[in-house]
């Protein structure tokens, strides 16, 4: 199967970084989202996991990202 990000261009950095490293970085968010599906709706759990994963990509560690998302959940509009 051909990768979805196109042919490598020698003048550009790779579009997709090492998928194993990326998966390891977001795995805590995935696990958290799977645990959350029991007490809340799937939509809520997936949204929370996606927001945590986004913040991980922005450089926050898992616990910081989770605290930020939980703050948003309590004090902002958040899908239930």
Secondary structure, 3 states (H helix, E strand, C coil): CCCCCCCCCCCCCCCCCCHHHHHHHHHHHHHHHHHHHHHCCHHHHHHHHHHHHHHHHCCCCHHHHHHHHHHHHHHCCCCC
